[in-house]
Amino acid sequence: MTPPSASTHPAASVGPAAWSMTPFLRASIGLHAVGAGVLAADPAAWPWVAGGLLLNHVAITAGGLWPRSRWIGANVLRLDESAAARGEVAITIDDGPDPEVTPAVLDLLAAHGAVATFYCIARRAETHAALAREIVARGHALENHSDAHDHRFSFSGPRAFDREIARAQDRIAAITGVRPTTFRAPAGLRNPFLDPVLHRHALRLVSWTRRGFDTRERDASRVLARLARGLAGGDILLLHDGHAARGPNGRPVILDVLPPLLESIHRAGLRTVTVPQSLAAAHAIRAPGTDPASASAPLSSTPSA
């Protein structure tokens, strides 16, 4: 099977026109400048300056270790207000594709008429290319979760970030014919160098509203409770098909969580959308002359044979 030439799905144009530093990082730079001025005027003040800068760097590090932080860069934590008003939720599934788990996940989603966003490790997508293409063929989104999912990712500099993200973009586009427009950092960890790199690649960082901790929690009922309690329009939910914990019955936890979760979504009068689909609809609402209904229609990025 030969994949088509790469294209972008509806969210391709979503994103700021120009990269801008967060207020927190601008304040951090200002603090360093003030510190330099204080030292120039009074070198004996160095312990106070050093202490202040140390606390600032601790805060910057904390911003990178907190996946839902917006201190060091833009971060989509939930769908926008228009999506919430439409009763839309996004199920996101990380670390695949997995040749055992992902096909069963796809079947469960199809049985409930649901769509999901798969944040895939690009090298795994290349290894299981037919499965990656099937994800897209079934109307789901396959997005960038880095090339190798290296746990040292958050210690990278700008060049390393650029290489890792560009490789993943190219691999996924070559396999599926669709170029990702959103990115999720491995384990959600990052540093201030990531945001401008994502901007250069026209990618939006996406985290989550709530997660099930299903890579370590073996009790499906607890995972479900974390995801379904207080479920509301606009929520972004996190599960895993790769690195999935297994319950006492030996089944990957996600397979026991998805059916009742999808039923809870249905009972609440909500519907599932992919993250790029929702971002595109939000962008269309802001763009004059664009029909939001067409942007929020189900994706159809089926590769040709």
C-alpha positions as protocol buffer text, in pm:
chain_id: "A"
residue {
  index: 1
  type: MET
  ca { x: 0 y: 0 z: 0 }
}
residue {
  index: 2
  type: THR
  ca { x: 145 y: 338 z: -100 }
}
residue {
  index: 3
  type: PRO
  ca { x: 43 y: 629 z: 122 }
}
residue {
  index: 4
  type: PRO
  ca { x: -77 y: 947 z: -47 }
}
residue {
  index: 5
  type: SER
  ca { x: 117 y: 1270 z: -46 }
}
residue {
  index: 6
  type: ALA
  ca { x: 97 y: 1439 z: 291 }
}
residue {
  index: 7
  type: SER
  ca { x: -182 y: 1683 z: 358 }
}
residue {
  index: 8
  type: THR
  ca { x: -305 y: 1865 z: 664 }
}
residue {
  index: 9
  type: HIS
  ca { x: -639 y: 1815 z: 829 }
}
residue {
  index: 10
  type: PRO
  ca { x: -879 y: 2098 z: 916 }
}
residue {
  index: 11
  type: ALA
  ca { x: -680 y: 2237 z: 1206 }
}
residue {
  index: 12
  type: ALA
  ca { x: -376 y: 2314 z: 990 }
}
residue {
  index: 13
  type: SER
  ca { x: -433 y: 2689 z: 1003 }
}
residue {
  index: 14
  type: VAL
  ca { x: -506 y: 2700 z: 1374 }
}
residue {
  index: 15
  type: GLY
  ca { x: -249 y: 2881 z: 1581 }
}
residue {
  index: 16
  type: PRO
  ca { x: -107 y: 3222 z: 1660 }
}
residue {
  index: 17
  type: ALA
  ca { x: 25 y: 3432 z: 1373 }
}
residue {
  index: 18
  type: ALA
  ca { x: 350 y: 3501 z: 1553 }
}
residue {
  index: 19
  type: TRP
  ca { x: 520 y: 3333 z: 1845 }
}
residue {
  index: 20
  type: SER
  ca { x: 514 y: 3531 z: 2168 }
}
residue {
  index: 21
  type: MET
  ca { x: 674 y: 3461 z: 2503 }
}
residue {
  index: 22
  type: THR
  ca { x: 448 y: 3402 z: 2801 }
}
residue {
  index: 23
  type: PRO
  ca { x: 416 y: 3679 z: 3064 }
}
residue {
  index: 24
  type: PHE
  ca { x: 583 y: 3449 z: 3316 }
}
residue {
  index: 25
  type: LEU
  ca { x: 894 y: 3406 z: 3099 }
}
residue {
  index: 26
  type: ARG
  ca { x: 904 y: 3777 z: 3017 }
}
residue {
  index: 27
  type: ALA
  ca { x: 894 y: 3849 z: 3390 }
}
residue {
  index: 28
  type: SER
  ca { x: 1174 y: 3595 z: 3442 }
}
residue {
  index: 29
  type: ILE
  ca { x: 1394 y: 3774 z: 3189 }
}
residue {
  index: 30
  type: GLY
  ca { x: 1313 y: 4103 z: 3359 }
}
residue {
  index: 31
  type: LEU
  ca { x: 1410 y: 3955 z: 3695 }
}
residue {
  index: 32
  type: HIS
  ca { x: 1749 y: 3853 z: 3555 }
}
residue {
  index: 33
  type: ALA
  ca { x: 1803 y: 4203 z: 3417 }
}
residue {
  index: 34
  type: VAL
  ca { x: 1714 y: 4358 z: 3751 }
}
residue {
  index: 35
  type: GLY
  ca { x: 1948 y: 4116 z: 3926 }
}
residue {
  index: 36
  type: ALA
  ca { x: 2233 y: 4214 z: 3697 }
}
residue {
  index: 37
  type: GLY
  ca { x: 2166 y: 4581 z: 3770 }
}
residue {
  index: 38
  type: VAL
  ca { x: 2159 y: 4524 z: 4146 }
}
residue {
  index: 39
  type: LEU
  ca { x: 2490 y: 4338 z: 4132 }
}
residue {
  index: 40
  type: ALA
  ca { x: 2647 y: 4615 z: 3927 }
}
residue {
  index: 41
  type: ALA
  ca { x: 2539 y: 4870 z: 4185 }
}
residue {
  index: 42
  type: ASP
  ca { x: 2611 y: 4661 z: 4493 }
}
residue {
  index: 43
  type: PRO
  ca { x: 2815 y: 4340 z: 4450 }
}
residue {
  index: 44
  type: ALA
  ca { x: 2761 y: 4259 z: 4818 }
}
residue {
  index: 45
  type: ALA
  ca { x: 2393 y: 4194 z: 4741 }
}
residue {
  index: 46
  type: TRP
  ca { x: 2480 y: 3877 z: 4550 }
}
residue {
  index: 47
  type: PRO
  ca { x: 2326 y: 3634 z: 4805 }
}
residue {
  index: 48
  type: TRP
  ca { x: 1987 y: 3804 z: 4769 }
}
residue {
  index: 49
  type: VAL
  ca { x: 2015 y: 3815 z: 4391 }
}
residue {
  index: 50
  type: ALA
  ca { x: 2126 y: 3451 z: 4373 }
}
residue {
  index: 51
  type: GLY
  ca { x: 1840 y: 3345 z: 4600 }
}
residue {
  index: 52
  type: GLY
  ca { x: 1583 y: 3528 z: 4392 }
}
residue {
  index: 53
  type: LEU
  ca { x: 1714 y: 3382 z: 4066 }
}
residue {
  index: 54
  type: LEU
  ca { x: 1727 y: 3033 z: 4217 }
}
residue {
  index: 55
  type: LEU
  ca { x: 1360 y: 3057 z: 4316 }
}
residue {
  index: 56
  type: ASN
  ca { x: 1278 y: 3179 z: 3967 }
}
residue {
  index: 57
  type: HIS
  ca { x: 1451 y: 2879 z: 3809 }
}
residue {
  index: 58
  type: VAL
  ca { x: 1269 y: 2646 z: 4046 }
}
residue {
  index: 59
  type: ALA
  ca { x: 942 y: 2799 z: 3924 }
}
residue {
  index: 60
  type: ILE
  ca { x: 1047 y: 2756 z: 3559 }
}
residue {
  index: 61
  type: THR
  ca { x: 1133 y: 2391 z: 3625 }
}
residue {
  index: 62
  type: ALA
  ca { x: 801 y: 2339 z: 3800 }
}
residue {
  index: 63
  type: GLY
  ca { x: 625 y: 2484 z: 3496 }
}
residue {
  index: 64
  type: GLY
  ca { x: 788 y: 2215 z: 3281 }
}
residue {
  index: 65
  type: LEU
  ca { x: 713 y: 1933 z: 3526 }
}
residue {
  index: 66
  type: TRP
  ca { x: 346 y: 2028 z: 3554 }
}
residue {
  index: 67
  type: PRO
  ca { x: 183 y: 1901 z: 3232 }
}
residue {
  index: 68
  type: ARG
  ca { x: -114 y: 2138 z: 3258 }
}
residue {
  index: 69
  type: SER
  ca { x: 100 y: 2447 z: 3314 }
}
residue {
  index: 70
  type: ARG
  ca { x: 77 y: 2747 z: 3082 }
}
residue {
  index: 71
  type: TRP
  ca { x: 367 y: 2931 z: 3247 }
}
residue {
  index: 72
  type: ILE
  ca { x: 626 y: 2840 z: 2983 }
}
residue {
  index: 73
  type: GLY
  ca { x: 413 y: 2817 z: 2668 }
}
residue {
  index: 74
  type: ALA
  ca { x: 70 y: 2787 z: 2515 }
}
residue {
  index: 75
  type: ASN
  ca { x: -116 y: 2473 z: 2621 }
}
residue {
  index: 76
  type: VAL
  ca { x: -461 y: 2343 z: 2526 }
}
residue {
  index: 77
  type: LEU
  ca { x: -609 y: 2203 z: 2847 }
}
residue {
  index: 78
  type: ARG
  ca { x: -970 y: 2172 z: 2730 }
}
residue {
  index: 79
  type: LEU
  ca { x: -1176 y: 2240 z: 2420 }
}
residue {
  index: 80
  type: ASP
  ca { x: -1294 y: 2596 z: 2372 }
}
residue {
  index: 81
  type: GLU
  ca { x: -1622 y: 2742 z: 2499 }
}
residue {
  index: 82
  type: SER
  ca { x: -1807 y: 2685 z: 2170 }
}
residue {
  index: 83
  type: ALA
  ca { x: -1717 y: 2314 z: 2180 }
}
residue {
  index: 84
  type: ALA
  ca { x: -1830 y: 2293 z: 2541 }
}
residue {
  index: 85
  type: ALA
  ca { x: -2160 y: 2457 z: 2445 }
}
residue {
  index: 86
  type: ARG
  ca { x: -2206 y: 2196 z: 2170 }
}
residue {
  index: 87
  type: GLY
  ca { x: -2149 y: 1920 z: 2425 }
}
residue {
  index: 88
  type: GLU
  ca { x: -1824 y: 1799 z: 2268 }
}
residue {
  index: 89
  type: VAL
  ca { x: -1557 y: 1600 z: 2449 }
}
residue {
  index: 90
  type: ALA
  ca { x: -1228 y: 1464 z: 2317 }
}
residue {
  index: 91
  type: ILE
  ca { x: -1092 y: 1120 z: 2403 }
}
residue {
  index: 92
  type: THR
  ca { x: -715 y: 1112 z: 2355 }
}
residue {
  index: 93
  type: ILE
  ca { x: -520 y: 786 z: 2350 }
}
residue {
  index: 94
  type: ASP
  ca { x: -142 y: 789 z: 2394 }
}
residue {
  index: 95
  type: ASP
  ca { x: 171 y: 584 z: 2326 }
}
residue {
  index: 96
  type: GLY
  ca { x: 51 y: 357 z: 2045 }
}
residue {
  index: 97
  type: PRO
  ca { x: -11 y: 216 z: 1807 }
}
residue {
  index: 98
  type: ASP
  ca { x: -2 y: -122 z: 1979 }
}
residue {
  index: 99
  type: PRO
  ca { x: -71 y: -424 z: 1757 }
}
residue {
  index: 100
  type: GLU
  ca { x: -264 y: -604 z: 2033 }
}
residue {
  index: 101
  type: VAL
  ca { x: -454 y: -321 z: 2200 }
}
residue {
  index: 102
  type: THR
  ca { x: -519 y: -60 z: 1929 }
}
residue {
  index: 103
  type: PRO
  ca { x: -734 y: -281 z: 1699 }
}
residue {
  index: 104
  type: ALA
  ca { x: -961 y: -366 z: 1993 }
}
residue {
  index: 105
  type: VAL
  ca { x: -981 y: 4 z: 2084 }
}
residue {
  index: 106
  type: LEU
  ca { x: -1078 y: 89 z: 1727 }
}
residue {
  index: 107
  type: ASP
  ca { x: -1354 y: -172 z: 1732 }
}
residue {
  index: 108
  type: LEU
  ca { x: -1493 y: -41 z: 2062 }
}
residue {
  index: 109
  type: LEU
  ca { x: -1496 y: 315 z: 1930 }
}
residue {
  index: 110
  type: ALA
  ca { x: -1671 y: 202 z: 1611 }
}
residue {
  index: 111
  type: ALA
  ca { x: -1934 y: 9 z: 1809 }
}
residue {
  index: 112
  type: HIS
  ca { x: -2025 y: 330 z: 1991 }
}
residue {
  index: 113
  type: GLY
  ca { x: -1996 y: 562 z: 1691 }
}
residue {
  index: 114
  type: ALA
  ca { x: -1716 y: 753 z: 1864 }
}
residue {
  index: 115
  type: VAL
  ca { x: -1397 y: 917 z: 1742 }
}
residue {
  index: 116
  type: ALA
  ca { x: -1069 y: 969 z: 1926 }
}
residue {
  index: 117
  type: THR
  ca { x: -735 y: 1141 z: 1891 }
}
residue {
  index: 118
  type: PHE
  ca { x: -440 y: 901 z: 1896 }
}
residue {
  index: 119
  type: TYR
  ca { x: -114 y: 1063 z: 2011 }
}
residue {
  index: 120
  type: CYS
  ca { x: 123 y: 813 z: 1854 }
}
residue {
  index: 121
  type: ILE
  ca { x: 495 y: 755 z: 1891 }
}
residue {
  index: 122
  type: ALA
  ca { x: 615 y: 802 z: 1534 }
}
residue {
  index: 123
  type: ARG
  ca { x: 861 y: 513 z: 1533 }
}
residue {
  index: 124
  type: ARG
  ca { x: 587 y: 279 z: 1656 }
}
residue {
  index: 125
  type: ALA
  ca { x: 357 y: 414 z: 1386 }
}
residue {
  index: 126
  type: GLU
  ca { x: 624 y: 333 z: 1128 }
}
residue {
  index: 127
  type: THR
  ca { x: 668 y: -19 z: 1269 }
}
residue {
  index: 128
  type: HIS
  ca { x: 291 y: -73 z: 1257 }
}
residue {
  index: 129
  type: ALA
  ca { x: 221 y: 138 z: 950 }
}
residue {
  index: 130
  type: ALA
  ca { x: -91 y: -51 z: 837 }
}
residue {
  index: 131
  type: LEU
  ca { x: -244 y: -3 z: 1182 }
}
residue {
  index: 132
  type: ALA
  ca { x: -155 y: 368 z: 1179 }
}
residue {
  index: 133
  type: ARG
  ca { x: -328 y: 405 z: 843 }
}
residue {
  index: 134
  type: GLU
  ca { x: -632 y: 221 z: 976 }
}
residue {
  index: 135
  type: ILE
  ca { x: -662 y: 471 z: 1262 }
}
residue {
  index: 136
  type: VAL
  ca { x: -691 y: 754 z: 1010 }
}
residue {
  index: 137
  type: ALA
  ca { x: -908 y: 551 z: 770 }
}
residue {
  index: 138
  type: ARG
  ca { x: -1164 y: 503 z: 1048 }
}
residue {
  index: 139
  type: GLY
  ca { x: -1202 y: 878 z: 1092 }
}
residue {
  index: 140
  type: HIS
  ca { x: -979 y: 932 z: 1394 }
}
residue {
  index: 141
  type: ALA
  ca { x: -689 y: 1177 z: 1423 }
}
residue {
  index: 142
  type: LEU
  ca { x: -331 y: 1051 z: 1449 }
}
residue {
  index: 143
  type: GLU
  ca { x: -115 y: 1318 z: 1611 }
}
residue {
  index: 144
  type: ASN
  ca { x: 245 y: 1377 z: 1715 }
}
residue {
  index: 145
  type: HIS
  ca { x: 363 y: 1230 z: 2046 }
}
residue {
  index: 146
  type: SER
  ca { x: 733 y: 1263 z: 1955 }
}
residue {
  index: 147
  type: ASP
  ca { x: 948 y: 1036 z: 1744 }
}
residue {
  index: 148
  type: ALA
  ca { x: 1089 y: 805 z: 2012 }
}
residue {
  index: 149
  type: HIS
  ca { x: 912 y: 898 z: 2340 }
}
residue {
  index: 150
  type: ASP
  ca { x: 1250 y: 939 z: 2511 }
}
residue {
  index: 151
  type: HIS
  ca { x: 1209 y: 1009 z: 2881 }
}
residue {
  index: 152
  type: ARG
  ca { x: 1495 y: 1260 z: 2851 }
}
residue {
  index: 153
  type: PHE
  ca { x: 1279 y: 1467 z: 2615 }
}
residue {
  index: 154
  type: SER
  ca { x: 1219 y: 1747 z: 2866 }
}
residue {
  index: 155
  type: PHE
  ca { x: 1596 y: 1801 z: 2903 }
}
residue {
  index: 156
  type: SER
  ca { x: 1635 y: 1880 z: 2533 }
}
residue {
  index: 157
  type: GLY
  ca { x: 1748 y: 2208 z: 2381 }
}
residue {
  index: 158
  type: PRO
  ca { x: 1600 y: 2383 z: 2075 }
}
residue {
  index: 159
  type: ARG
  ca { x: 1794 y: 2178 z: 1817 }
}
residue {
  index: 160
  type: ALA
  ca { x: 1712 y: 1845 z: 1979 }
}
residue {
  index: 161
  type: PHE
  ca { x: 1344 y: 1942 z: 2008 }
}
residue {
  index: 162
  type: ASP
  ca { x: 1342 y: 2044 z: 1643 }
}
residue {
  index: 163
  type: ARG
  ca { x: 1499 y: 1716 z: 1526 }
}
residue {
  index: 164
  type: GLU
  ca { x: 1265 y: 1501 z: 1736 }
}
residue {
  index: 165
  type: ILE
  ca { x: 949 y: 1681 z: 1634 }
}
residue {
  index: 166
  type: ALA
  ca { x: 1043 y: 1716 z: 1267 }
}
residue {
  index: 167
  type: ARG
  ca { x: 1125 y: 1346 z: 1238 }
}
residue {
  index: 168
  type: ALA
  ca { x: 791 y: 1254 z: 1392 }
}
residue {
  index: 169
  type: GLN
  ca { x: 606 y: 1493 z: 1163 }
}
residue {
  index: 170
  type: ASP
  ca { x: 775 y: 1349 z: 855 }
}
residue {
  index: 171
  type: ARG
  ca { x: 726 y: 986 z: 956 }
}
residue {
  index: 172
  type: ILE
  ca { x: 357 y: 1028 z: 1036 }
}
residue {
  index: 173
  type: ALA
  ca { x: 290 y: 1228 z: 719 }
}
residue {
  index: 174
  type: ALA
  ca { x: 469 y: 966 z: 506 }
}
residue {
  index: 175
  type: ILE
  ca { x: 268 y: 683 z: 664 }
}
residue {
  index: 176
  type: THR
  ca { x: -80 y: 834 z: 677 }
}
residue {
  index: 177
  type: GLY
  ca { x: -76 y: 1117 z: 425 }
}
residue {
  index: 178
  type: VAL
  ca { x: -191 y: 1355 z: 700 }
}
residue {
  index: 179
  type: ARG
  ca { x: 49 y: 1592 z: 875 }
}
residue {
  index: 180
  type: PRO
  ca { x: -22 y: 1636 z: 1248 }
}
residue {
  index: 181
  type: THR
  ca { x: -123 y: 1978 z: 1375 }
}
residue {
  index: 182
  type: THR
  ca { x: -113 y: 1907 z: 1748 }
}
residue {
  index: 183
  type: PHE
  ca { x: 155 y: 1769 z: 1979 }
}
residue {
  index: 184
  type: ARG
  ca { x: 162 y: 1605 z: 2319 }
}
residue {
  index: 185
  type: ALA
  ca { x: 492 y: 1590 z: 2506 }
}
residue {
  index: 186
  type: PRO
  ca { x: 611 y: 1254 z: 2641 }
}
residue {
  index: 187
  type: ALA
  ca { x: 465 y: 1227 z: 2995 }
}
residue {
  index: 188
  type: GLY
  ca { x: 354 y: 1588 z: 2946 }
}
residue {
  index: 189
  type: LEU
  ca { x: 701 y: 1714 z: 3048 }
}
residue {
  index: 190
  type: ARG
  ca { x: 881 y: 1996 z: 2870 }
}
residue {
  index: 191
  type: ASN
  ca { x: 1091 y: 2311 z: 2913 }
}
residue {
  index: 192
  type: PRO
  ca { x: 1077 y: 2670 z: 2780 }
}
residue {
  index: 193
  type: PHE
  ca { x: 1260 y: 2581 z: 2457 }
}
residue {
  index: 194
  type: LEU
  ca { x: 970 y: 2369 z: 2330 }
}
residue {
  index: 195
  type: ASP
  ca { x: 706 y: 2635 z: 2265 }
}
residue {
  index: 196
  type: PRO
  ca { x: 889 y: 2827 z: 1987 }
}
residue {
  index: 197
  type: VAL
  ca { x: 983 y: 2498 z: 1818 }
}
residue {
  index: 198
  type: LEU
  ca { x: 621 y: 2387 z: 1814 }
}
residue {
  index: 199
  type: HIS
  ca { x: 523 y: 2723 z: 1669 }
}
residue {
  index: 200
  type: ARG
  ca { x: 773 y: 2684 z: 1384 }
}
residue {
  index: 201
  type: HIS
  ca { x: 614 y: 2347 z: 1300 }
}
residue {
  index: 202
  type: ALA
  ca { x: 259 y: 2490 z: 1321 }
}
residue {
  index: 203
  type: LEU
  ca { x: 179 y: 2258 z: 1613 }
}
residue {
  index: 204
  type: ARG
  ca { x: -41 y: 2323 z: 1915 }
}
residue {
  index: 205
  type: LEU
  ca { x: 58 y: 2167 z: 2249 }
}
residue {
  index: 206
  type: VAL
  ca { x: -236 y: 1968 z: 2388 }
}
residue {
  index: 207
  type: SER
  ca { x: -259 y: 1836 z: 2744 }
}
residue {
  index: 208
  type: TRP
  ca { x: -581 y: 1720 z: 2910 }
}
residue {
  index: 209
  type: THR
  ca { x: -862 y: 1811 z: 3146 }
}
residue {
  index: 210
  type: ARG
  ca { x: -848 y: 1478 z: 3331 }
}
residue {
  index: 211
  type: ARG
  ca { x: -655 y: 1153 z: 3309 }
}
residue {
  index: 212
  type: GLY
  ca { x: -721 y: 797 z: 3419 }
}
residue {
  index: 213
  type: PHE
  ca { x: -362 y: 703 z: 3520 }
}
residue {
  index: 214
  type: ASP
  ca { x: -425 y: 381 z: 3328 }
}
residue {
  index: 215
  type: THR
  ca { x: -57 y: 304 z: 3277 }
}
residue {
  index: 216
  type: ARG
  ca { x: -26 y: 211 z: 3644 }
}
residue {
  index: 217
  type: GLU
  ca { x: -382 y: 172 z: 3778 }
}
residue {
  index: 218
  type: ARG
  ca { x: -501 y: -188 z: 3733 }
}
residue {
  index: 219
  type: ASP
  ca { x: -855 y: -126 z: 3860 }
}
residue {
  index: 220
  type: ALA
  ca { x: -1073 y: -23 z: 3565 }
}
residue {
  index: 221
  type: SER
  ca { x: -1344 y: 115 z: 3795 }
}
residue {
  index: 222
  type: ARG
  ca { x: -1100 y: 363 z: 3947 }
}
residue {
  index: 223
  type: VAL
  ca { x: -979 y: 474 z: 3605 }
}
residue {
  index: 224
  type: LEU
  ca { x: -1339 y: 519 z: 3492 }
}
residue {
  index: 225
  type: ALA
  ca { x: -1428 y: 720 z: 3803 }
}
residue {
  index: 226
  type: ARG
  ca { x: -1142 y: 962 z: 3742 }
}
residue {
  index: 227
  type: LEU
  ca { x: -1256 y: 1020 z: 3384 }
}
residue {
  index: 228
  type: ALA
  ca { x: -1634 y: 1018 z: 3422 }
}
residue {
  index: 229
  type: ARG
  ca { x: -1688 y: 1202 z: 3752 }
}
residue {
  index: 230
  type: GLY
  ca { x: -1812 y: 1552 z: 3666 }
}
residue {
  index: 231
  type: LEU
  ca { x: -1772 y: 1486 z: 3293 }
}
residue {
  index: 232
  type: ALA
  ca { x: -1873 y: 1795 z: 3095 }
}
residue {
  index: 233
  type: GLY
  ca { x: -1856 y: 1945 z: 2750 }
}
residue {
  index: 234
  type: GLY
  ca { x: -1508 y: 2068 z: 2662 }
}
residue {
  index: 235
  type: ASP
  ca { x: -1325 y: 1796 z: 2854 }
}
residue {
  index: 236
  type: ILE
  ca { x: -1014 y: 1635 z: 2705 }
}
residue {
  index: 237
  type: LEU
  ca { x: -970 y: 1284 z: 2848 }
}
residue {
  index: 238
  type: LEU
  ca { x: -644 y: 1087 z: 2853 }
}
residue {
  index: 239
  type: LEU
  ca { x: -610 y: 709 z: 2814 }
}
residue {
  index: 240
  type: HIS
  ca { x: -336 y: 480 z: 2678 }
}
residue {
  index: 241
  type: ASP
  ca { x: -329 y: 201 z: 2422 }
}
residue {
  index: 242
  type: GLY
  ca { x: 51 y: 180 z: 2449 }
}
residue {
  index: 243
  type: HIS
  ca { x: 207 y: 102 z: 2790 }
}
residue {
  index: 244
  type: ALA
  ca { x: -141 y: 16 z: 2918 }
}
residue {
  index: 245
  type: ALA
  ca { x: -171 y: -141 z: 3262 }
}
residue {
  index: 246
  type: ARG
  ca { x: -346 y: -478 z: 3276 }
}
residue {
  index: 247
  type: GLY
  ca { x: -626 y: -559 z: 3514 }
}
residue {
  index: 248
  type: PRO
  ca { x: -657 y: -873 z: 3727 }
}
residue {
  index: 249
  type: ASN
  ca { x: -822 y: -1040 z: 3427 }
}
residue {
  index: 250
  type: GLY
  ca { x: -507 y: -982 z: 3220 }
}
residue {
  index: 251
  type: ARG
  ca { x: -682 y: -740 z: 2981 }
}
residue {
  index: 252
  type: PRO
  ca { x: -542 y: -394 z: 2911 }
}
residue {
  index: 253
  type: VAL
  ca { x: -736 y: -158 z: 3138 }
}
residue {
  index: 254
  type: ILE
  ca { x: -842 y: 70 z: 2852 }
}
residue {
  index: 255
  type: LEU
  ca { x: -1053 y: -211 z: 2702 }
}
residue {
  index: 256
  type: ASP
  ca { x: -1261 y: -236 z: 3021 }
}
residue {
  index: 257
  type: VAL
  ca { x: -1282 y: 141 z: 3067 }
}
residue {
  index: 258
  type: LEU
  ca { x: -1387 y: 250 z: 2718 }
}
residue {
  index: 259
  type: PRO
  ca { x: -1734 y: 87 z: 2695 }
}
residue {
  index: 260
  type: PRO
  ca { x: -1873 y: 235 z: 3021 }
}
residue {
  index: 261
  type: LEU
  ca { x: -1696 y: 567 z: 2952 }
}
residue {
  index: 262
  type: LEU
  ca { x: -1856 y: 593 z: 2608 }
}
residue {
  index: 263
  type: GLU
  ca { x: -2193 y: 504 z: 2758 }
}
residue {
  index: 264
  type: SER
  ca { x: -2146 y: 778 z: 3020 }
}
residue {
  index: 265
  type: ILE
  ca { x: -2069 y: 1027 z: 2745 }
}
residue {
  index: 266
  type: HIS
  ca { x: -2385 y: 925 z: 2560 }
}
residue {
  index: 267
  type: ARG
  ca { x: -2604 y: 939 z: 2871 }
}
residue {
  index: 268
  type: ALA
  ca { x: -2475 y: 1288 z: 2948 }
}
residue {
  index: 269
  type: GLY
  ca { x: -2588 y: 1407 z: 2605 }
}
residue {
  index: 270
  type: LEU
  ca { x: -2230 y: 1465 z: 2493 }
}
residue {
  index: 271
  type: ARG
  ca { x: -2054 y: 1362 z: 2173 }
}
residue {
  index: 272
  type: THR
  ca { x: -1693 y: 1285 z: 2088 }
}
residue {
  index: 273
  type: VAL
  ca { x: -1479 y: 1488 z: 1849 }
}
residue {
  index: 274
  type: THR
  ca { x: -1113 y: 1476 z: 1762 }
}
residue {
  index: 275
  type: VAL
  ca { x: -891 y: 1750 z: 1898 }
}
residue {
  index: 276
  type: PRO
  ca { x: -790 y: 1884 z: 1553 }
}
residue {
  index: 277
  type: GLN
  ca { x: -1154 y: 1877 z: 1445 }
}
residue {
  index: 278
  type: SER
  ca { x: -1256 y: 2086 z: 1746 }
}
residue {
  index: 279
  type: LEU
  ca { x: -967 y: 2331 z: 1707 }
}
residue {
  index: 280
  type: ALA
  ca { x: -1060 y: 2377 z: 1342 }
}
residue {
  index: 281
  type: ALA
  ca { x: -1422 y: 2450 z: 1434 }
}
residue {
  index: 282
  type: ALA
  ca { x: -1308 y: 2707 z: 1691 }
}
residue {
  index: 283
  type: HIS
  ca { x: -1084 y: 2870 z: 1433 }
}
residue {
  index: 284
  type: ALA
  ca { x: -1370 y: 2876 z: 1181 }
}
residue {
  index: 285
  type: ILE
  ca { x: -1595 y: 3056 z: 1428 }
}
residue {
  index: 286
  type: ARG
  ca { x: -1330 y: 3327 z: 1465 }
}
residue {
  index: 287
  type: ALA
  ca { x: -1266 y: 3350 z: 1088 }
}
residue {
  index: 288
  type: PRO
  ca { x: -1521 y: 3565 z: 897 }
}
residue {
  index: 289
  type: GLY
  ca { x: -1690 y: 3393 z: 606 }
}
residue {
  index: 290
  type: THR
  ca { x: -1612 y: 3039 z: 724 }
}
residue {
  index: 291
  type: ASP
  ca { x: -1885 y: 2789 z: 800 }
}
residue {
  index: 292
  type: PRO
  ca { x: -1819 y: 2640 z: 1147 }
}
residue {
  index: 293
  type: ALA
  ca { x: -2049 y: 2346 z: 1071 }
}
residue {
  index: 294
  type: SER
  ca { x: -1823 y: 2227 z: 792 }
}
residue {
  index: 295
  type: ALA
  ca { x: -1516 y: 2252 z: 1014 }
}
residue {
  index: 296
  type: SER
  ca { x: -1677 y: 2043 z: 1287 }
}
residue {
  index: 297
  type: ALA
  ca { x: -1794 y: 1771 z: 1050 }
}
residue {
  index: 298
  type: PRO
  ca { x: -1628 y: 1430 z: 1092 }
}
residue {
  index: 299
  type: LEU
  ca { x: -1281 y: 1405 z: 943 }
}
residue {
  index: 300
  type: SER
  ca { x: -1235 y: 1211 z: 621 }
}
residue {
  index: 301
  type: SER
  ca { x: -863 y: 1162 z: 576 }
}
residue {
  index: 302
  type: THR
  ca { x: -874 y: 808 z: 439 }
}
residue {
  index: 303
  type: PRO
  ca { x: -549 y: 711 z: 264 }
}
residue {
  index: 304
  type: SER
  ca { x: -583 y: 576 z: -86 }
}
residue {
  index: 305
  type: ALA
  ca { x: -472 y: 225 z: -158 }
}
